[in-house]
């Protein structure tokens, strides 16, 4: 229920639309009752042989209810009925018939107009709320810690924002339509039924306890299953997403059949689960209806006896009563599904709120300051780090200082902690021990946006957005002058191949940059970094996945970028390493050697020497 209330709280900004919708709902329910009530005089007019005057003088419909209702209500009702009868039956029978027919038309017309308005305004509220919920979950994605994206499958996150939000939608109309309209309609018709015959009405209510028990039981079952269903849907989305992202690997390893089987297994599970839900959900209506019919038959029998034997009820009233009772059934049935829908959507809501409630691991501290330049040093003091999911230290006791303009090359065996170390600089992760000082200021006390604005990052896994090349290069920089973009592309050795494309800088990159070669993508992302022109650059194995020719071009671009910048580079190429002001050799999380190439190469037993000989023997 807490989840549900929280979902409903998202409706707040739309309260005006909601209010209009609720007013229309109330008018709809009242007019709905009126249109049924009108059948009684209609039947009287059509079938009654007695003169109409009698009807006016004997509003017998009220007499039976008198002992149940307070006087003032009875009086008002009497006045209304009298006025109504006077209006309708003041002329002859045909005249009365015409008036009633016109009234019926008007009542139904208004009822439907209000029904329409109510539905429109409610949909407005629903769609608006969904939009807000989706926006909120999406914008929260940007705040989640990096580790979160490693733990959660991407498809699972997508599914929550897409599919679960859809499920939640159902429950909003449940709260504001069904929980208002149906009870109101029920009240109106019970009122009508009571005013006709309270004995018959009581009898009719034998059905309620039955339905209620069954409804509660079904709701419980459904909630349990629908959580499973949404989780399964997320699994399926994940498989699709993984297949699309890894399409090359799937094909290369001939795993289509395997992936298909995996997918079919999941969809089959989903199908079975869905059937289970469908069995329960669909049983709810027929069961309620069948119970209602049993009671209906009893009523017809008892009412028939009142009309035929005891003459305490007019035939037209009895028919009016039956109409009212039958009008009661749809809202009762509808109400019986409301609980199910609320249960289902609470389950989906839980899955969405789980994203929204995940705390950003890295936030601006309260006294974070603005820093817009980097002037002197970056120092690592006593840095230790382990990832959230294990206690094993990935970095231990890291101490070094970098002066502005220096190039720091990180080398060492894979898994040594190089990427982790450079990820700490822009605070993708925070060190578990120690601190990083930028110009003497703890990086935790610098506004994150400022800190990251000081840095450019080029990684092995370049990501380009499905937009024009121009926009990819000027990512995050808004409407940037074209000459600057071209200048950056030239510096990144990207201008030539961009100009060869039909649309030049306006060419739109296909998903994940599939239309470009690895080296071309890499050069675009370097152009992006050059344009941003940050004082600090981080290169993470930027050239390791490229062939020789592209590597040459990318390397040139990288070297151009390093000029006048403070650079951290996870290095593969001898030229980079040789140019470095300092080389740090990382092994199992510790810096085991540090110095220039010329210094380190002298230590014949050092890891650097071995590494050098392995990689650059030729
Ligand atoms: P390198 O860049 O030198 O190859 P990494 O910094 O990538 O090394 O990895 C260092 C260690 O941290 C490895 O043992 C790796 O398994 C572990 N590691 C890397 N990323 C994560 C992560 N997101 N969660 C848990 N462990 C990680």
Boltz pocket constraint, residues with backbone or C-beta under 6 A from the ligand:
constraints:
  - pocket:
      binder: B
      contacts: [[A, 147], [A, 150], [A, 387], [A, 388], [A, 389], [A, 394], [A, 412], [A, 413], [A, 414], [A, 415], [A, 416], [A, 417], [A, 418], [A, 419], [A, 420], [A, 421]]
      max_distance: 6.0
